[in-house]
Amino acid sequence: MKFLFEFLPIVLFFAAYQLWGIETATGVAIVASILQIAWLKLRKLPVSGMQWFSLGIIVVFGGLTLWLHDPWFIKLKPTVLNIGFSLVLLIAQLGFRKNLLQSVMGAQVRMDEKRWNQLLWAWSGFFVLMAGANWWVASHFSEAIWVQFKLFGFLGLFFVFALAQGFWISRHAEMIEDGR
């Protein structure tokens, strides 16, 4: 359910684009993202750094799209977001010796440092590939194709990669007893 909640602004963007076009869809995505964070805060649920970063990117790039009436900025948003995610993972690891994936998942998954580093590099590389794919589709195809790719391509690639990582983790992780 949390996964669906995370992708709600993308789905609403897609629906609004189909009905009203890119500028209205951009406004819908901005409002949906703000309401998403507000909902979490009102429910006293944690808002991750990744969620704040995503909100900032959609407000800035979506705002530029609306202000300048130029859809190129909203098309750049996934590229900037994915490069940002990759950089955060790499800077934390290389600059501060902190594997953020291990910090998030370490309570549920036990792996040696080598495996955690492999997982981190895999996700960092995936984010770079997603950024490149977005740039390429946004640059070489129509706006309508880019919108389709943003929803179906990104979600499909994310699901496949996450599933592959789940299988990889299950091969390399130790089971953690939960007291039962």
Protein Blocks (a to p, Z undefined) as FASTA:
>chain_A
ZZmmmmmmmmmmmmmmmmnojklmmmmmmmmmmmmmmmmmmnopacdfklmmmmmmmmmm
mmmmmmnopaklmmmmmmmmmmmmmmmmmmmmmmnopafklmmmmmmpccdfklmmmmmm
mmmmmmmmmmmmmmmmmmmmcfklmmmmmmmmmmmmmmmmmmmmmmmmmmmpccddehZZ
